[in-house]
Amino acid sequence: MSAGATNQLISVSPPELKFQFELDKQSYCDLKVTNSTDKCVAFKVKTTSPKKYFVRPNTGIIQPWDSAFIRVTLQAQKEYPPDMLCKDKFLLQSTIVNSDNEELPSDTFNKESGRTVEECKLRVVYLSSVSSPGPYEDVFRQSSDFSSNQALQRIKDERDAAVRQTQQLIQDLEMMKRRRNRNDPGFSLRFAIVVGVIGLMVGFLLKLLSSPSVE
């Protein structure tokens, strides 16, 4: 029987088990099993990897036209499977029973006893928690990188200009110091102005130097 198909006794939804796969974290998938008959139907869940999954309930009885939910939990895994592909399979067996007693006989799902047992196969799909970027995300990232490079280049140019202006002001200051020896009456005012400008330029330069450097 094909995976997830509806048989004469039950229908299963979803048609496959999908788990959000993350390392060292549990993940679960809920199955809805519906009784499509006017009789009581017993079910049993089997898997090819019983140590990896926790199934509750793994057996049960569903009343006529009623539904039951089965939670399948993927235990925390230590490594990713190759190419995120999973070969695990689940088998959901179902058969008509005479009553809704909680205790099922050991031969309930034994075909050799003459009982009709239907089977529904479900495959397992792992979903990666980290999705690959789409084409629009790539364009946006490239645009962001270009804008960041432009901003860093502008900061570098401003920093270099500030360094040159500061060096020029220092040279002017040295020249004024030499003129001081000549008792220039306008020296004090010009000296104070230049020192103030140098202070502002040094502060601006220190701010630029603290910005991210351009490799």
N, C-alpha and C positions, 0 to 999 in steps of 0.2 A: 504494500500500500504506500502511496506517495506521502511525503512528509507533510504533516499538517492537514491532510485531507479529512473530510467528514465520512465516517463509516456508518453502518446501520444502527449502532448503539449510541455512540457519543460523537460530539464535535469538539475540537480543541482550538483555542485561540490564545495567543498568536500561533501561526503555523511553524515558528521556529523560536528557539531560545536565544535571546540576545542579551549579552552581558557587557556592561561598561567596564572595560578592563583597566585596572590600575594596580601597580605593584604594591604588595603588602596591604591590600584593602579587599574586603569582601564585596561582592556584587550579587544582586539577586534578580530573578525574573519570575513573574507571576503567570501562571497558566489558568485559564478558565475552561473547565471541562463540563460540558452540558449533556445531560441524559436526553437522548432523542426518542425515547420509547415511553410506553405506559407501564413499564416494569422496573423493578429495582436493578441497577447495574453496578457491579463492583469493578474497581479499577486498581491497577498496580503499576508503579513507575520503576523502570530499570534503566541503568546507564552503563556505558562501557568504561567509565572512570569513576567508580563509587567513592574513591578516596578524595576526589576533587570537589564533589558536590554534596550538599546537604538538602534532602528532599523531605518536606513536611506538608501534608501527610504523604507518605509513599504508597499507602493503600487506603481504601475507603469504599463506601457505598453511597450512591447518588439516588435519591428518590425520583420517581417518574417525572419527567419534564423539568426537573430541577437542575441546579448547577453546583459545582464545587470549585474552590480555588486551591491551587497547589503552588507553594513557593519553593523555587529551586535556588539555592544559594551557592555561588561559586566561592570556594575558600580562597583566602589570601594567597597569592602566588609570588614567588621570589624572582621570577624572570619572565620575560616576554616570550611567547611562542614564536617560532620562525615565521616571518611575514604576517604575523597576527592571524594565522590560520589555525582553526581548531578542527580536529578529526573526531572529537567526542560525539556520541550519539545517545539519544534517549528513546526508550521504547515504552509506550503507554498501552498496557493490555486492558481489555474490558470484557466482561461476560455477564450474562443475566443470572441473578440469584433469586432465591425464593423469598427471602426476607431481608430486613435491614439490620440484622444483628451485627454488632460491632466486631465480633470474632468471626473471621473467615476461615473455613476449613483449609488445611494445607494444600489440598489438591484443587483449590478453586480455579487456578489458572493453568491446570494441567490438561493439555489437549488429549493426552492418551486416555484420559478417563471418559472420553466421549463428549466432553463439554465443548461448546462452541466458544472459542476465544478469539476476539478480534484484536489487531495490533495496529498502532499508529506510531510511525517513526518520526522523530523530531531531531533536526540537526542543530548544532550550536554555532553561534556567530559571536565573535569578540569585536566590540567597538572600541576604538582607540580614544582615550581621553584627550589626546593632542591631535587636532585636525591639521592637515596640511593647508597652507595659505592658498587662497584662490587667486585668480589673475588680477582682480581689482585690489586685493591686499598687497600684492607684489608692487603694483604701480604706486599705491599710496606710500609703501615703505621706501621705494626709490625716491619719490618726491620729497619725503621727510628727510632722507639722508642728504639730498641735494640742498635743501633749505638749511640744514644744520651746517654743512660745509661752507655755505655762503656766509652764515652768521659768524662762524669761527674765523673765516678769512677777513671779514670786516673788523672783528675785534683785534686781530693781529695787525692790520693796517693802522688802526687807531693807536694801538700800543706803540708801534714803531714811530708814528708821527709824534706822539707824546714824548718819547725818548729823545728824538731829535730836537724838539722845542726846549726840553729841559736842558739839554747840553748847550744849546745856544744861550739860554738864560744864565747858565753857570759861567759861560765865557764873558757875557756882559757884566756879570757880577765881579769877575776878576778884573775887568777893565775899570770898573768904578772904584774898586779898591785901590788901583794904581792912581787914579785921578784924585783920590782922597788926599794923597800926599801933597797934591798941589793946592790944597785948601779951596776947592771949588765950592762956592756958597750954595749951589743947588744940589749938591751931592746927597745930603741927608734925605730929602724928599724922594729923589729918584731911587736911592738905595732902598728905602722902605717899600716903595712900590714894587721894585724888582724882587725883593725878598718875599713879599706877599704873593706875587705871581708864581714864583718858584714853589712856594709852599702849596699853592693850589695845584700846580702841575704835578708835583710829587705825589700828592694825595690821589689825583686822577690816575697817575701811572701805577701806583700800588693797587688800585682797584682793578685796572686792566690786567696787571700781572697775576692777580688772583683768579682771573677767568680761566676756563679750560684752555690748555695749550693746543696749538695746531701741530699735528705730527707732520 
